[in-house]
Amino acid sequence: MKKKSLGLELIESIEEALSKPSTIRTVRSGIDVKQVRKQLNMTQKVFADTFGFGLETVRKWEQGINSPDKSVISYLLCIQKAPKVISKLLLPELKKQS
């Protein structure tokens, strides 16, 4: 039996992987970003601007496309518990960055 080249093996492996039905899994972070935002009565843009997130990032979290990492989850929990304190602390810093 003739030995396959590495390239051929890779191509066959990719073709096999692509032929199988895919499943997309979203890892849930344990925090509902949309619920936090809605509790604050903010649009996605206002929420993103107020707390220093990208608008597209907030959209993807809310749609379940992406999930915030552990440090961002901690930050979101702080926002949920004390939004006025967080925005007051951040406002001068966010204005400096703009």
Secondary structure in CASP SS format (residue, H / E / C, confidence):
PFRMAT SS
TARGET T0000
AUTHOR 0000-0000-0000
METHOD secondary structure of the structure
MODEL  1
M C 1.00
K C 1.00
K C 1.00
K C 1.00
S C 1.00
L H 1.00
G H 1.00
L H 1.00
E H 1.00
L H 1.00
I H 1.00
E H 1.00
S H 1.00
I H 1.00
E H 1.00
E H 1.00
A H 1.00
L H 1.00
S H 1.00
K C 1.00
P C 1.00
S C 1.00
T C 1.00
I C 1.00
R C 1.00
T C 1.00
V C 1.00
R C 1.00
S C 1.00
G C 1.00
I C 1.00
D C 1.00
V H 1.00
K H 1.00
Q H 1.00
V H 1.00
R H 1.00
K H 1.00
Q H 1.00
L C 1.00
N C 1.00
M C 1.00
T C 1.00
Q H 1.00
K H 1.00
V H 1.00
F H 1.00
A H 1.00
D H 1.00
T H 1.00
F H 1.00
G C 1.00
F C 1.00
G C 1.00
L H 1.00
E H 1.00
T H 1.00
V H 1.00
R H 1.00
K H 1.00
W H 1.00
E H 1.00
Q H 1.00
G C 1.00
I C 1.00
N C 1.00
S C 1.00
P C 1.00
D C 1.00
K H 1.00
S H 1.00
V H 1.00
I H 1.00
S H 1.00
Y H 1.00
L H 1.00
L H 1.00
C H 1.00
I H 1.00
Q H 1.00
K H 1.00
A C 1.00
P H 1.00
K H 1.00
V H 1.00
I H 1.00
S H 1.00
K H 1.00
L H 1.00
L H 1.00
L H 1.00
P H 1.00
E H 1.00
L H 1.00
K H 1.00
K H 1.00
Q H 1.00
S C 1.00
END
